[in-house]
Amino acid sequence: MFMSTEEVNAGHTIIGIVSATSRIMLAADEIDQYQMFDQLIEETKQKLTKRAKLKDGDGLIGVHFNTEVVNVSVAPKFLVVVGYGTVVKLDK
C-alpha cells in the first residue's frame, strides 16, 4: 500500500475517498506538547491505510492532513488531525 500527496505516474482507477481522524486530550501541564501531532499523523495514516485496504485499493493519492488545536471552555485542549485521500487501484 502506498500513500502520496501527489498523483502517480501509472495507470489507475479511482475507487473512492477515505478520511480518518485522530485526537488526543492534553492535560493542564501538557498544553505545549505540539510535537504530539507527529504521533497523531502516524495514527491517522494507519487508519487511512486500513480504510483503503477495505475498499480493495492499492494506494492513496492526494493525501492531506489538517491539524487543529481545539480549546473547550470547561476542558483541556485537544489536538486533532484529520486526514483524507483518494483510494486508487493500479492498472495491471
N, CA, C and O of each residue as an XYZ file, in Angstrom:
368
protein
N       0.865     -1.177      0.000
C       0.000      0.000      0.000
C       0.904      1.230      0.000
O       1.782      1.366      0.852
N       0.683      2.112     -0.954
C       1.465      3.345     -0.997
C       0.555      4.532     -0.663
O      -0.670      4.452     -0.751
N       1.198      5.622     -0.280
C       0.479      6.845      0.069
C       1.290      8.010     -0.483
O       2.506      8.078     -0.303
N       0.595      8.932     -1.162
C       1.290     10.064     -1.772
C       0.434     11.316     -1.696
O      -0.795     11.254     -1.736
N       1.097     12.436     -1.587
C       0.380     13.716     -1.634
C       0.163     14.161     -3.074
O      -0.570     15.117     -3.326
N       0.794     13.473     -4.017
C       0.713     13.806     -5.441
C       0.016     12.693     -6.203
O      -0.366     11.676     -5.624
N      -0.148     12.890     -7.499
C      -0.649     11.853     -8.393
C       0.429     10.787     -8.582
O       1.571     10.976     -8.165
N       0.069      9.679     -9.205
C       1.039      8.639     -9.547
C       1.191      8.588    -11.059
O       0.243      8.858    -11.797
N       2.383      8.240    -11.513
C       2.652      8.147    -12.954
C       2.435      6.721    -13.432
O       3.292      6.147    -14.104
N       1.309      6.161    -13.090
C       0.941      4.812    -13.520
C      -0.563      4.808    -13.744
O      -1.303      5.565    -13.115
N      -0.997      3.951    -14.642
C      -2.423      3.854    -14.873
C      -3.139      3.386    -13.616
O      -2.671      2.480    -12.927
N      -4.272      4.006    -13.322
C      -5.002      3.636    -12.120
C      -6.484      3.972    -12.277
O      -6.886      4.767    -13.127
N      -7.267      3.337    -11.427
C      -8.694      3.592    -11.365
C      -9.011      4.164    -10.002
O      -8.558      3.638     -8.985
N      -9.777      5.227     -9.967
C     -10.178      5.826     -8.692
C     -11.289      4.988     -8.086
O     -12.298      4.712     -8.734
N     -11.095      4.586     -6.839
C     -12.069      3.764     -6.116
C     -12.999      4.633     -5.264
O     -14.205      4.391     -5.208
N     -12.436      5.635     -4.609
C     -13.237      6.499     -3.749
C     -12.355      7.309     -2.827
O     -11.131      7.329     -2.962
N     -12.986      7.962     -1.908
C     -12.291      8.831     -0.951
C     -12.448      8.246      0.445
O     -13.509      7.734      0.801
N     -11.381      8.328      1.231
C     -11.446      7.923      2.631
C     -10.954      9.073      3.499
O     -10.173      9.919      3.061
N     -11.425      9.081      4.725
C     -10.962     10.077      5.697
C     -10.824      9.397      7.045
O     -11.416      8.347      7.296
N     -10.035     10.013      7.901
C      -9.824      9.482      9.248
C      -9.447     10.631     10.174
O      -8.872     11.632      9.746
N      -9.781     10.470     11.444
C      -9.496     11.486     12.456
C      -8.832     10.838     13.661
O      -9.222      9.752     14.089
N      -7.833     11.511     14.199
C      -7.194     11.099     15.448
C      -7.130     12.314     16.354
O      -7.000     13.447     15.890
N      -7.224     12.065     17.646
C      -7.182     13.185     18.594
C      -6.541     12.736     19.897
O      -6.461     11.546     20.202
N      -6.098     13.707     20.639
C      -5.563     13.457     21.975
C      -5.908     14.648     22.862
O      -5.833     15.800     22.434
N      -6.283     14.357     24.088
C      -6.593     15.411     25.047
C      -5.325     15.715     25.837
O      -4.637     14.807     26.304
N      -5.031     16.979     25.979
C      -3.850     17.398     26.730
C      -4.243     17.762     28.153
O      -5.195     18.509     28.375
N      -3.510     17.233     29.102
C      -3.710     17.619     30.498
C      -3.207     19.044     30.686
O      -2.492     19.579     29.838
N      -3.579     19.641     31.785
C      -3.230     21.044     32.033
C      -1.724     21.289     31.965
O      -1.296     22.358     31.530
N      -0.917     20.322     32.386
C       0.532     20.512     32.369
C       1.156     20.120     31.022
O       2.378     20.155     30.882
N       0.348     19.752     30.046
C       0.847     19.356     28.732
C       0.395     20.305     27.623
O       0.379     19.917     26.455
N       0.039     21.507     27.958
C      -0.588     22.380     26.965
C       0.312     22.748     25.795
O      -0.189     23.186     24.760
N       1.612     22.588     25.925
C       2.519     22.952     24.843
C       3.159     21.735     24.181
O       4.266     21.840     23.653
N       2.505     20.609     24.198
C       3.044     19.359     23.652
C       2.671     19.177     22.178
O       2.122     18.141     21.801
N       2.964     20.166     21.355
C       2.553     20.132     19.957
C       3.303     19.089     19.140
O       2.863     18.748     18.042
N       4.428     18.569     19.643
C       5.128     17.502     18.929
C       4.283     16.237     18.879
O       4.592     15.316     18.123
N       3.215     16.181     19.678
C       2.309     15.036     19.648
C       1.536     14.963     18.330
O       0.929     13.936     18.028
N       1.552     16.039     17.544
C       0.920     15.995     16.226
C       1.564     14.906     15.364
O       0.880     14.275     14.558
N       2.881     14.678     15.525
C       3.563     13.639     14.755
C       2.932     12.272     15.019
O       2.679     11.511     14.086
N       2.683     11.968     16.276
C       2.048     10.708     16.667
C       0.645     10.605     16.067
O       0.254      9.553     15.562
N      -0.099     11.694     16.128
C      -1.466     11.696     15.602
C      -1.490     11.524     14.085
O      -2.382     10.867     13.549
N      -0.524     12.107     13.398
C      -0.450     11.937     11.942
C      -0.165     10.477     11.610
O      -0.758      9.930     10.680
N       0.732      9.842     12.354
C       1.019      8.422     12.120
C      -0.220      7.560     12.370
O      -0.506      6.648     11.594
N      -0.949      7.842     13.437
C      -2.190      7.109     13.712
C      -3.191      7.295     12.573
O      -3.841      6.341     12.146
N      -3.308      8.514     12.092
C      -4.248      8.818     11.019
C      -3.836      8.112      9.734
O      -4.696      7.616      9.005
N      -2.531      8.057      9.440
C      -2.048      7.344      8.266
C      -2.413      5.863      8.341
O      -2.816      5.272      7.339
N      -2.276      5.269      9.510
C      -2.636      3.853      9.679
C      -4.128      3.634      9.440
O      -4.522      2.656      8.805
N      -4.946      4.539      9.945
C      -6.395      4.428      9.734
C      -6.745      4.575      8.256
O      -7.582      3.835      7.738
N      -6.108      5.529      7.574
C      -6.356      5.718      6.143
C      -5.972      4.463      5.358
O      -6.706      4.030      4.470
N      -4.825      3.889      5.689
C      -4.362      2.676      5.009
C      -5.354      1.537      5.203
O      -5.678      0.824      4.253
N      -5.829      1.366      6.412
C      -6.801      0.305      6.703
C      -8.080      0.509      5.895
O      -8.618     -0.444      5.332
N      -8.560      1.729      5.838
C      -9.802      2.017      5.101
C      -9.608      1.833      3.599
O     -10.527      1.398      2.905
N      -8.421      2.160      3.092
C      -8.139      1.953      1.670
C      -8.094      0.458      1.345
O      -8.573      0.036      0.292
N      -7.521     -0.336      2.242
C      -7.475     -1.790      2.044
C      -8.880     -2.379      2.049
O      -9.174     -3.299      1.286
N      -9.744     -1.850      2.906
C     -11.127     -2.332      2.948
C     -11.857     -2.061      1.640
O     -12.812     -2.762      1.304
N     -11.414     -1.046      0.899
C     -12.004     -0.727     -0.404
C     -11.256     -1.437     -1.535
O     -11.495     -1.170     -2.712
N     -10.336     -2.355     -1.160
C      -9.534     -3.113     -2.120
C      -8.644     -2.211     -2.966
O      -8.416     -2.481     -4.146
N      -8.147     -1.145     -2.359
C      -7.260     -0.231     -3.069
C      -5.805     -0.659     -2.967
O      -5.419     -1.400     -2.064
N      -5.004     -0.174     -3.919
C      -3.562     -0.413     -3.897
C      -2.806      0.740     -3.245
O      -1.653      0.585     -2.843
N      -3.456      1.890     -3.142
C      -2.787      3.035     -2.562
C      -3.712      4.229     -2.435
O      -4.889      4.185     -2.793
N      -3.129      5.301     -1.909
C      -3.846      6.560     -1.706
C      -3.057      7.681     -2.371
O      -1.837      7.766     -2.226
N      -3.759      8.530     -3.096
C      -3.125      9.701     -3.695
C      -3.844     10.956     -3.197
O      -4.956     10.889     -2.674
N      -3.182     12.095     -3.371
C      -3.785     13.358     -2.952
C      -4.047     13.414     -1.462
O      -5.023     14.019     -1.020
N      -3.173     12.780     -0.682
C      -3.371     12.715      0.771
C      -3.046     14.067      1.395
O      -2.029     14.687      1.085
N      -3.934     14.509      2.282
C      -3.745     15.764      3.014
C      -4.044     15.534      4.490
O      -4.850     14.677      4.853
N      -3.382     16.312      5.323
C      -3.625     16.286      6.757
C      -3.901     17.699      7.243
O      -3.185     18.638      6.893
N      -4.932     17.842      8.045
C      -5.245     19.115      8.693
C      -5.032     18.939     10.191
O      -5.496     17.964     10.783
N      -4.335     19.877     10.788
C      -4.113     19.827     12.228
C      -4.843     20.992     12.880
O      -4.950     22.079     12.313
N      -5.343     20.740     14.082
C      -6.081     21.786     14.788
C      -5.912     21.614     16.285
O      -5.865     20.498     16.802
N      -5.823     22.739     16.963
C      -5.851     22.768     18.419
C      -7.240     23.243     18.800
O      -7.652     24.345     18.440
N      -7.956     22.403     19.530
C      -9.332     22.717     19.907
C      -9.356     23.086     21.378
O      -8.948     22.303     22.236
N      -9.831     24.267     21.656
C      -9.987     24.728     23.031
C     -11.449     24.605     23.430
O     -12.337     25.125     22.755
N     -11.683     23.919     24.522
C     -13.036     23.785     25.050
C     -13.051     24.544     26.372
O     -12.159     24.363     27.201
N     -14.038     25.377     26.570
C     -14.024     26.298     27.707
C     -13.939     25.612     29.071
O     -13.345     26.161     29.999
N     -14.512     24.444     29.201
C     -14.503     23.792     30.515
C     -13.606     22.558     30.560
O     -13.620     21.821     31.546
N     -12.829     22.325     29.506
C     -11.978     21.146     29.452
C     -10.606     21.529     28.916
O     -10.416     22.643     28.428
N      -9.662     20.620     29.004
C      -8.334     20.889     28.441
C      -8.377     20.987     26.916
O      -9.422     20.792     26.296
N      -7.229     21.293     26.332
C      -7.109     21.378     24.885
C      -7.098     19.984     24.258
O      -6.715     19.001     24.892
N      -7.523     19.928     23.014
C      -7.418     18.716     22.219
C      -6.567     19.025     21.001
O      -6.692     20.094     20.405
N      -5.706     18.097     20.631
C      -5.012     18.160     19.363
C      -5.758     17.208     18.436
O      -6.014     16.059     18.796
N      -6.105     17.685     17.247
C      -6.903     16.896     16.319
C      -6.218     16.895     14.955
O      -5.778     17.935     14.464
N      -6.138     15.706     14.352
C      -5.624     15.565     12.990
C      -6.696     14.883     12.157
O      -7.205     13.824     12.526
N      -7.035     15.499     11.032
C      -7.959     14.908     10.060
C      -7.161     14.663      8.789
O      -6.493     15.564      8.282
N      -7.235     13.442      8.277
C      -6.555     13.102      7.034
C      -7.551     12.591      6.019
O      -8.574     12.009      6.380
N      -7.252     12.808      4.740
C      -8.115     12.290      3.693
C      -7.295     12.074      2.420
O      -6.239     12.676      2.228
N      -7.806     11.208      1.568
C      -7.134     10.941      0.312
C      -8.012     10.127     -0.607
O      -9.080      9.655     -0.216
N      -7.547      9.967     -1.844
C      -8.278      9.227     -2.871
C      -7.692      7.830     -2.986
O      -6.489      7.671     -3.196
N      -8.532      6.828     -2.849
C      -8.123      5.434     -2.969
C      -8.062      5.077     -4.456
O      -8.987      5.372     -5.213
N      -6.952      4.432     -4.869
C      -6.808      4.028     -6.263
C      -6.421      2.553     -6.359
O      -5.815      1.983     -5.451
N      -6.784      1.974     -7.462
C      -6.395      0.610     -7.825
C      -5.511      0.739     -9.049
O      -5.929      1.304    -10.060
N      -4.275      0.214     -8.969
C      -3.346      0.307    -10.096
C      -3.785     -0.631    -11.210
O      -4.227     -1.751    -10.955
N      -3.660     -0.163    -12.449
C      -3.985     -0.989    -13.610
C      -2.931     -2.069    -13.743
O      -1.746     -1.825    -13.518
N      -3.365     -3.254    -14.105
C      -2.425     -4.398    -14.254
C      -1.878     -4.447    -15.647
O      -1.080     -5.328    -15.966
